[in-house]
Amino acid sequence: MNKTIETILNHRSVRQYTQQPIEKNQLDTIIQAGLAASSSSMLQVVSIIRVTDKNKRKLLAEYAGNQRYVEHATEFLVFCIDYQRHAAINPDVQADFTELTLIGAVDCGIMAQNCLIAAESLGLGGVYIGGLRNQIELVDELLELPQNTAVLFGMCLGHPAQEPDLKPRLPAHIIMHENQYKPLNMDDIKDYDQVMHDYYGSRISNQKQSTWSQQVTTQLSKESRSHILPYLNKKGLTKR
């Protein structure tokens, strides 16, 4: 196993950081790693907003559900779908197809993961902040995003001041299918539920009594940010 794979397999979401700054050359390397990511049809539809203003950081933390590490992380990056560049090149660009929004979301995810892996390879830690979508209109206004550009998620980065337990993932034999989709074996889920129950009950912080099935049921049995589609439509995206 090489160091790249070790870095990937050792991923943890880090939410507490030391006061040590991230050096400029480190941040530059992280961004360059992001820029090296695959891009559908070379459209390059991602913009990253580095938020250094303390007041904006404080507001973003509130908008994200009072996640204070957004305010206190060494660096905070916001990843956005961006078709404004393309519209500036040619006003006749049709950016409102759902397919193009999917491309933007996929490309943002690929670029962000490149950035995070690069950061972790440098001894840094980070965590994704999907909570920015809780009050996405306010985030959009705060960052002064133009038309054809939309918020997706944020990312905290910094030198870790914690070492969270490694969270177990679904086993590969549940995720991996061959040639066709295979039915779910509920015994496999029961086994994984026990693994997650033991993990939640024994981890260093935020202990709880829950299984993965219970967590999924709770999450998917309620409304999930129904304001997102109107927001995207308003930004000129996902209209058809």
C-alpha positions as a printed Julia matrix, in Angstrom:
240×3 Matrix{Float64}:
   0.0    0.0     0.0
   1.42   3.41   -0.95
   1.13   6.7     0.92
  -1.61   8.05   -1.34
  -3.9    5.13   -0.58
  -3.0    5.28    3.12
  -4.04   8.97    3.16
  -7.36   8.19    1.48
  -8.17   5.24    3.77
  -7.25   7.26    6.86
  -9.82  10.01    6.17
 -11.61  11.5     9.15
 -13.81  14.58    9.39
 -11.85  17.08   11.48
 -13.75  19.93   13.15
 -11.21  21.24   15.68
  -8.05  23.05   14.62
  -4.94  24.54   16.16
  -3.98  28.19   15.76
  -1.18  27.27   13.34
  -1.77  28.91    9.96
  -1.8   27.08    6.66
   1.19  28.29    4.68
   0.5   30.03    1.38
   2.41  27.42   -0.59
   0.32  24.71    1.08
  -2.95  26.4     0.16
  -1.68  26.98   -3.38
  -0.84  23.28   -3.66
  -4.3   22.3    -2.38
  -6.0   24.52   -4.97
  -3.75  23.27   -7.76
  -4.66  19.71   -6.8
  -8.31  20.72   -7.12
  -7.74  22.29  -10.51
  -6.13  19.05  -11.71
  -9.42  17.19  -11.16
 -11.41  15.72  -14.04
 -13.88  18.09  -15.69
 -16.81  16.99  -17.85
 -16.18  18.08  -21.47
 -13.51  20.42  -20.04
 -16.3   22.88  -19.18
 -14.62  23.74  -15.85
 -17.81  24.87  -14.14
 -16.52  25.28  -10.58
 -15.65  28.41   -8.62
 -14.13  28.41   -5.13
 -14.62  31.34   -2.79
 -12.03  31.61   -0.03
 -13.71  33.4     2.88
 -11.23  35.32    5.05
 -13.51  38.1     6.32
 -14.23  37.39   10.01
 -17.75  38.84    9.94
 -18.67  36.77    6.9
 -17.25  33.67    8.56
 -19.37  34.3    11.63
 -22.5   34.72    9.53
 -21.75  31.61    7.47
 -21.36  29.6    10.68
 -24.81  30.8    11.76
 -26.37  30.12    8.36
 -24.92  26.59    8.4
 -26.75  25.75   11.63
 -24.39  27.35   14.14
 -21.46  25.15   13.16
 -18.79  27.19   14.91
 -15.87  25.45   13.25
 -16.89  27.33   10.09
 -15.98  30.51   11.94
 -12.83  29.22   13.62
 -11.25  26.97   10.97
  -7.94  28.19    9.59
  -9.36  28.28    6.06
 -12.91  28.13    4.76
 -13.68  27.47    1.11
 -17.08  27.6    -0.58
 -17.56  25.49   -3.72
 -20.02  26.77   -6.32
 -21.46  25.68   -9.64
 -20.45  28.45  -12.02
 -21.81  28.97  -15.54
 -21.43  32.74  -15.36
 -18.01  32.54  -17.01
 -19.56  30.69  -19.91
 -22.43  33.19  -20.2
 -19.89  36.02  -20.24
 -18.11  34.35  -23.16
 -21.39  33.89  -25.02
 -24.73  35.27  -23.72
 -26.58  32.61  -25.73
 -25.22  29.82  -23.51
 -28.09  27.64  -22.25
 -27.13  26.8   -18.68
 -30.61  25.96  -17.42
 -30.64  22.25  -18.3
 -30.76  19.85  -15.33
 -27.93  17.86  -16.92
 -25.65  20.9   -16.66
 -26.5   21.34  -12.98
 -25.59  17.67  -12.45
 -22.3   18.24  -14.26
 -21.6   21.21  -12.0
 -22.39  19.23   -8.86
 -20.27  16.26   -9.96
 -17.32  18.46  -10.96
 -17.52  20.35   -7.65
 -17.44  17.09   -5.72
 -14.46  15.76   -7.67
 -12.51  19.01   -7.3
 -13.29  19.34   -3.61
 -12.23  15.77   -2.87
  -8.94  16.39   -4.67
  -8.45  19.45   -2.46
  -9.22  17.53    0.73
  -6.97  14.59   -0.12
  -4.16  17.02   -0.95
  -4.71  18.8     2.37
  -4.69  15.53    4.31
  -1.5   14.45    2.55
   0.11  17.63    3.94
  -0.9   16.72    7.49
  -3.98  18.95    7.53
  -7.58  18.02    8.26
 -10.95  19.21    7.11
 -14.68  18.68    6.91
 -17.39  19.36    4.33
 -20.15  21.8     5.26
 -23.39  20.96    3.46
 -25.2   23.03    6.08
 -24.59  26.13    3.94
 -27.64  24.97    2.01
 -29.82  25.44    5.11
 -30.07  29.14    4.32
 -28.69  29.06    0.83
 -30.23  32.37   -0.29
 -28.5   34.23    2.56
 -25.18  32.55    1.75
 -25.6   33.46   -1.91
 -26.32  37.09   -1.04
 -23.41  37.3     1.41
 -20.97  36.01   -1.21
 -22.51  38.18   -3.95
 -22.91  35.34   -6.42
 -24.04  36.33   -9.93
 -26.71  34.67  -12.02
 -25.88  31.17  -13.34
 -23.79  30.54  -10.2
 -24.98  28.64   -7.13
 -23.72  27.55   -3.71
 -23.11  23.83   -3.18
 -21.09  23.31    0.01
 -18.22  24.58    2.1
 -14.99  23.08    3.38
 -13.12  23.81    6.62
  -9.36  23.23    6.62
  -6.68  23.49    9.29
  -4.09  21.7    11.4
  -6.02  19.05   13.4
  -6.5   19.58   17.12
  -8.33  16.24   17.4
  -8.06  12.72   16.01
 -11.6   11.38   15.59
 -12.25   7.66   15.45
 -12.31   6.17   11.98
 -15.99   5.79   10.98
 -16.84   2.38    9.47
 -18.25   2.43    5.94
 -20.59  -0.03    4.28
 -18.62  -3.12    3.23
 -17.52  -3.23   -0.4
 -19.63  -6.34   -1.13
 -22.78  -4.28   -0.43
 -21.71  -1.35   -2.6
 -20.07  -3.27   -5.43
 -22.32  -4.93   -8.05
 -21.16  -6.98  -11.03
 -22.86  -6.8   -14.41
 -26.25  -6.04  -12.89
 -27.81  -4.65   -9.72
 -28.1   -7.33   -7.05
 -30.81  -7.5    -4.37
 -29.89  -6.26   -0.92
 -29.09  -8.93    1.65
 -30.67  -7.66    4.87
 -28.4   -9.88    6.96
 -25.49  -7.81    5.65
 -27.29  -4.65    6.79
 -27.92  -6.16   10.22
 -24.22  -6.92   10.54
 -23.31  -3.37    9.53
 -25.94  -1.93   11.9
 -24.21  -3.74   14.76
 -20.84  -2.37   13.66
 -22.22   1.17   13.62
 -24.04   0.71   16.93
 -20.78  -0.36   18.54
 -18.91   2.53   16.9
 -21.37   5.21   18.04
 -21.41   3.83   21.55
 -17.64   3.68   21.95
 -16.27   6.66   20.05
 -14.37   9.37   21.89
 -16.96  12.14   21.53
 -20.66  12.53   20.68
 -21.55   9.03   21.77
 -25.07   7.85   20.93
 -27.19   4.73   20.65
 -28.06   4.31   17.0
 -27.69   2.01   14.01
 -27.13   2.99   10.4
 -30.65   1.87    9.48
 -32.14   4.05   12.21
 -30.06   7.01   11.06
 -31.11   6.56    7.43
 -34.77   6.18    8.37
 -34.71   9.37   10.43
 -32.91  11.35    7.74
 -35.05  10.19    4.82
 -38.46  10.32    6.5
 -38.61  14.12    6.56
 -38.54  17.01    4.14
 -35.07  17.7     2.8
 -34.38  21.36    1.96
 -37.32  21.84   -0.37
 -36.12  25.4    -1.0
 -33.19  24.2    -3.11
 -35.05  23.74   -6.4
 -36.62  27.25   -6.33
 -33.19  28.65   -5.48
 -31.54  26.9    -8.43
 -34.36  28.01  -10.74
 -33.9   31.58   -9.54
 -30.18  31.36  -10.37
 -31.03  30.23  -13.91
 -30.3   26.53  -13.29
 -32.32  23.26  -13.42
 -35.28  24.72  -15.29
 -35.7   21.91  -17.82
